[in-house]
Amino acid sequence: MDNLKLEELIREYKKDFNDIIPNEIYKWKAVKCFQDNWNIDSEDFPAMLKLSLSKTDNLLSSRNNFPRRMIKNYANSYPEEVRMLFKNLYDESQDLVMRIETFRKGIEYVHTKWDSEGNKNHYQTYNVISTYLWLCYPDKYYIYKPSIAQGMFERLVGKIKLRSLGAEAVVKTYKLYDEISEILVKDAELREILEKSMAADCYQDLDMKTATVDLAYYVNNYMNRMSSDTQENQEEVKTWMYAPGEGARKWDECLENSEMYLGWDDMNDLSQYSSREDMVNRMKEIYGANKSYMNDSLATWEFAHVMNVGDIVFAKKGLHNIIGRGVVTGSYDYDDEREEYKHIRSVKWEKVGDWYIDEQIVMKTLTDITKYKDYVKRLNGLVETPMDETEEHSQRNYWWLNANPKVWSMSEWVVGEIQDYTLFNDNGNKRRIYQNFIDAKEGDIVVCYESNPTKQILGLAEVAKANDGEKIMFRKTETLSSPIDFSTIKEIAELRNMEFLVNPNGSFFKLTCAEYEIIIDLIRESDK
């Protein structure tokens, strides 16, 4: 391990500690809560589990990741099976790798019973299992997060492909973190700073294990990952335009994990291909020989072999919206544990928002735009503009669109196809809630619902063109493989005041941002 480099990281960590600890102290609180409430022999195991994990915050829950919710579901349905899985996981007399793998296999079995149709993910990854271990044994274990651990290895030891190692990656990371924690324990200044920050509801981290986790998070999430070495070795910093999934559906996950993702999962590890031609040939084998795959192979090749640490990435949504700008902070990685979008790079997303740009953005998933210097300059200027000073287009609205399947079939509406919708009915009268049609503007997001007898949300769309006094135009952006039933929407208390539910007569209804967030969470949980 590079001790000089570690000392440098620790110095930066101590310098910024008081600024970052308000946002990170929940880690120590999560451990204290777990330690105070965990009782493996509790008569009411589900209730005990729920209380023990109640302060884990985004460690076990985020907008597109639901491990805490799922483990509680399993415990409610199969309490004794889940209890036994945790007993085995916490049995220190057994080999750690075996315990982790046994827990994963056990959860997979419970999941198949709980969700026999296999519609949902169990979300119990190596990261999550390591979090359970850390909560129970905070003086021995750590949180293993692949992208963060990878960054620490690359800085202090050398390149390593952790994600392909399974549970062994957790053990390797623990060994590295043990070396780091031994140094942190000896740092009297850091110990004093930490002790002053710990309240009564915080775990007293005497062995500095959680501090080690926090240091690793700090290095990944707060520090400028563009080292002077990289700048010297890199001939040119490239700028990329990137689509985080269809309709930017992976964007929340990108932000949550400080990463960017690429599809084409059937290609497996992209680093195995020695040329772009090899990628084209493989794509023809997998996806059919009736396409050239020139754009697809370019994206996969550049993502794995051309993109560099320090490159700039603009994230886009649709054809006219920039939603973020970041700096690439890690080399290409492949994670076969992910259900989809298995190709990964770490990114520090420095600017996040929603900026409208008049000219149409390139449609490809990944595009090198470096040579278009004026365009790049305009994009940089755009994202540096405060959100309240940008064009009104950036203030996006959300809508619920009803369609009668006898007149307009949402299921047959093709992604990318534009449909117009008149502002007047067949009698020439204004449609109900006429003002909604007037208020809708280009780029607004639309939830597509097909009425009786279907009664399901079948897709997402956007307003392709605002009303011209006679009609409004919609462009479909996504078809759901797992539609959302009306009965599910109706059961959610937070949606009871939704304009459509209050009075379903009409065709175009306003959604608040909070209502849309609830609906999109439902969609992403069931439709991957």
HUHUPE-V888832 format. One record per residue. N is the residue number from 1. OMEGA is omega in degrees with one decimal (NA if undefined). NEAR is the number of other C-alpha atoms within 12 Angstrom. Layout:
n->(N N)
omega->(OMEGA OMEGA)
near->(NEAR NEAR)
This chain:
n->(1 2 3 4 5 6 7 8 9 10 11 12 13 14 15 16 17 18 19 20 21 22 23 24 25 26 27 28 29 30 31 32 33 34 35 36 37 38 39 40 41 42 43 44 45 46 47 48 49 50 51 52 53 54 55 56 57 58 59 60 61 62 63 64 65 66 67 68 69 70 71 72 73 74 75 76 77 78 79 80 81 82 83 84 85 86 87 88 89 90 91 92 93 94 95 96 97 98 99 100 101 102 103 104 105 106 107 108 109 110 111 112 113 114 115 116 117 118 119 120 121 122 123 124 125 126 127 128 129 130 131 132 133 134 135 136 137 138 139 140 141 142 143 144 145 146 147 148 149 150 151 152 153 154 155 156 157 158 159 160 161 162 163 164 165 166 167 168 169 170 171 172 173 174 175 176 177 178 179 180 181 182 183 184 185 186 187 188 189 190 191 192 193 194 195 196 197 198 199 200 201 202 203 204 205 206 207 208 209 210 211 212 213 214 215 216 217 218 219 220 221 222 223 224 225 226 227 228 229 230 231 232 233 234 235 236 237 238 239 240 241 242 243 244 245 246 247 248 249 250 251 252 253 254 255 256 257 258 259 260 261 262 263 264 265 266 267 268 269 270 271 272 273 274 275 276 277 278 279 280 281 282 283 284 285 286 287 288 289 290 291 292 293 294 295 296 297 298 299 300 301 302 303 304 305 306 307 308 309 310 311 312 313 314 315 316 317 318 319 320 321 322 323 324 325 326 327 328 329 330 331 332 333 334 335 336 337 338 339 340 341 342 343 344 345 346 347 348 349 350 351 352 353 354 355 356 357 358 359 360 361 362 363 364 365 366 367 368 369 370 371 372 373 374 375 376 377 378 379 380 381 382 383 384 385 386 387 388 389 390 391 392 393 394 395 396 397 398 399 400 401 402 403 404 405 406 407 408 409 410 411 412 413 414 415 416 417 418 419 420 421 422 423 424 425 426 427 428 429 430 431 432 433 434 435 436 437 438 439 440 441 442 443 444 445 446 447 448 449 450 451 452 453 454 455 456 457 458 459 460 461 462 463 464 465 466 467 468 469 470 471 472 473 474 475 476 477 478 479 480 481 482 483 484 485 486 487 488 489 490 491 492 493 494 495 496 497 498 499 500 501 502 503 504 505 506 507 508 509 510 511 512 513 514 515 516 517 518 519 520 521 522 523 524 525 526 527 528)
omega->(179.9 -176.1 178.4 177.3 178.4 178.4 177.7 178.9 -179.5 177.7 179.0 179.9 179.9 -179.1 -176.7 -169.7 -175.7 178.6 -173.9 -172.6 177.8 -179.8 -173.5 -174.2 179.0 178.6 179.9 177.1 178.9 179.2 -179.0 179.1 179.8 -178.9 -178.3 -170.7 -175.2 176.2 -173.9 -178.0 -178.9 178.0 178.3 -174.9 -179.2 -179.3 179.1 179.4 -179.9 -179.9 -177.7 -177.0 -169.8 -178.5 -179.4 175.4 -173.9 174.1 -178.2 179.7 173.7 -170.9 -179.2 -174.6 -169.4 -178.0 -179.1 179.5 -176.6 -179.8 175.4 176.4 180.0 -178.6 178.3 -176.6 -176.0 -172.9 -176.2 177.1 -179.2 176.4 -178.1 177.8 177.6 176.2 179.3 -179.9 -176.3 179.0 -174.7 177.7 -177.7 177.8 -174.8 179.9 -179.8 179.9 -179.0 -179.1 177.8 178.6 180.0 -179.4 178.9 178.5 178.6 178.9 178.5 -178.9 -179.7 176.2 -176.6 -177.8 -172.4 -179.4 176.9 -176.3 -173.9 178.3 176.7 174.6 -178.7 -176.3 175.3 175.8 -177.9 -180.0 177.0 177.2 175.2 179.4 179.8 179.5 -178.1 -177.5 -175.3 176.5 -178.4 -172.1 -175.6 170.6 174.7 173.5 -169.6 -175.6 -179.2 178.7 178.9 179.7 178.9 177.5 -176.5 179.8 -169.0 -174.1 -175.8 -177.1 178.5 177.2 -174.9 -169.7 -178.1 -173.7 -179.2 -178.4 177.8 178.2 177.6 -178.8 179.0 178.7 178.5 179.7 176.8 -179.3 175.2 178.9 -180.0 -177.0 177.6 178.1 178.8 -179.6 -177.5 -177.9 -174.8 -179.2 179.5 179.1 -179.5 178.6 -178.1 -178.4 179.4 -177.3 -174.2 175.8 -177.3 -178.0 178.5 174.9 179.8 -169.2 -173.2 -178.9 173.9 178.6 178.3 174.6 176.4 176.0 -177.5 176.4 179.8 176.6 -179.7 -178.7 -177.2 -168.8 -172.3 -174.8 173.3 -173.1 -179.3 -176.6 179.4 178.0 -178.8 -178.7 -178.6 -174.6 -174.7 -176.7 -175.8 173.6 -178.4 176.4 -174.3 169.0 -169.8 175.4 -179.6 -179.7 178.6 -178.5 -179.0 -173.4 177.6 -172.8 -180.0 178.3 176.2 -180.0 -177.0 -173.2 -176.8 -177.4 168.4 -171.2 176.1 179.8 -173.9 -174.7 -178.3 177.8 -175.7 -173.7 -176.2 -179.1 -179.8 -176.6 -176.5 179.4 177.1 177.9 176.4 179.4 179.0 -179.2 -180.0 178.5 178.1 176.9 -174.1 -168.6 -179.9 -173.3 -174.6 178.1 178.9 -179.2 -179.0 179.8 -178.6 -179.0 177.8 -179.8 -177.6 179.9 -178.0 179.6 -176.0 -168.2 -174.5 178.9 -177.3 169.5 -177.9 176.6 179.2 179.9 170.5 176.2 -176.2 172.4 -178.1 -173.7 -173.2 -174.5 170.6 -175.4 177.5 172.8 -178.6 178.0 178.1 -175.9 -177.9 177.8 -179.7 177.2 179.3 -177.4 -178.2 178.8 -179.7 179.8 -179.2 -179.3 -171.8 -180.0 -164.5 163.9 175.5 -179.1 171.0 -178.4 -172.9 180.0 179.8 -179.8 179.3 -175.2 -179.8 175.8 -173.0 -176.5 -177.1 179.0 177.9 -173.2 -176.3 -178.8 -179.1 -177.1 174.1 -178.0 -174.8 -173.2 179.0 -168.2 178.9 178.8 178.7 179.0 178.7 179.4 178.6 177.4 -179.5 -175.2 175.5 179.2 177.0 -174.8 -177.1 177.5 -178.5 -178.5 -178.0 178.4 -174.1 178.0 -171.7 173.8 -179.1 -173.2 176.1 -176.9 176.5 174.5 174.8 -175.5 177.8 -178.1 -174.6 -178.9 177.3 -176.7 -179.8 178.2 -173.5 176.8 -178.7 -178.8 179.3 177.4 174.7 -176.3 -175.9 178.6 -177.4 178.7 -176.1 179.8 179.0 179.6 176.9 177.2 -179.6 -174.3 -178.2 -176.0 178.5 178.6 179.7 -175.1 -177.2 -179.5 -177.7 179.5 176.9 -179.3 -175.9 172.7 -172.4 -176.1 176.5 -172.8 -175.9 9.9 -175.6 177.4 -180.0 166.5 -173.5 -177.9 176.0 179.5 173.0 175.2 -177.9 178.6 -179.5 -174.7 176.2 -177.6 -179.5 -176.8 175.2 -176.7 179.3 174.3 179.6 -179.0 -176.6 170.9 -178.4 175.0 175.9 -178.4 179.9 -178.5 175.9 -179.4 178.3 179.1 -174.8 -176.6 -175.6 -174.3 -176.6 -178.9 -172.7 179.4 178.1 -173.8 -179.7 -178.1 179.0 177.1 -173.9 179.3 -179.5 -175.8 -174.0 -170.6 178.9 169.9 171.6 178.7 -179.7 178.9 178.8 -179.4 178.5 -178.6 -178.3 174.5 177.3 -178.7 -175.9 178.7 -176.3 -175.1 -174.8 NA)
near->(20 18 18 15 20 30 22 18 33 32 21 23 33 28 19 20 32 20 17 24 29 17 20 31 34 28 41 41 34 35 39 33 29 33 31 22 24 32 24 28 18 17 14 19 30 31 23 26 37 28 24 30 37 30 29 34 27 26 37 36 27 23 29 32 35 30 33 33 30 33 42 33 28 34 29 23 20 26 28 21 26 34 34 23 31 33 26 26 34 31 22 19 11 15 17 27 27 23 31 37 28 26 36 32 22 29 37 28 21 32 31 19 20 27 20 13 12 18 20 30 32 37 31 36 39 40 37 36 41 41 38 40 36 35 40 34 27 32 30 30 37 45 44 43 35 44 41 39 42 39 41 41 33 29 32 27 24 17 17 26 29 34 33 22 21 28 32 25 32 39 30 29 41 34 24 35 39 26 26 38 33 22 26 36 25 18 22 15 18 31 27 20 21 36 24 18 28 26 18 14 20 27 33 29 38 27 30 35 39 43 45 47 42 40 43 40 35 34 39 37 31 29 29 23 34 29 19 12 13 22 17 13 14 18 13 18 25 29 34 40 38 42 37 35 30 32 38 33 33 34 36 30 29 36 31 25 32 38 40 48 43 43 32 31 24 23 31 29 30 37 25 19 22 16 20 27 19 22 34 31 24 27 30 21 17 18 19 13 13 12 16 19 26 19 22 30 34 28 32 45 34 32 42 34 24 29 37 32 39 34 36 35 45 48 50 41 39 41 34 31 42 43 39 39 40 39 37 39 41 39 35 39 37 40 31 25 28 29 23 23 33 30 36 43 40 44 44 38 37 27 28 29 31 37 39 35 30 20 14 18 28 26 24 29 36 35 33 31 25 22 15 16 15 12 24 24 17 20 36 24 18 30 34 22 20 16 22 15 16 22 19 21 28 30 24 33 30 36 37 42 42 36 34 22 21 14 13 20 25 37 29 20 28 21 23 23 20 19 26 23 30 27 30 22 16 10 9 10 13 21 24 22 23 25 18 28 39 26 27 38 30 35 38 45 42 41 44 45 40 32 29 18 14 22 26 34 38 38 41 44 39 41 43 30 29 27 25 18 18 21 24 31 30 39 35 35 35 36 31 35 19 23 34 31 25 27 15 20 29 21 13 18 13 17 25 18 21 27 25 30 25 14 16 25 18 27 34 36 39 37 31 23 21 17 29 30 22 25 38 35 25 28 34 35 29 26 27 28)
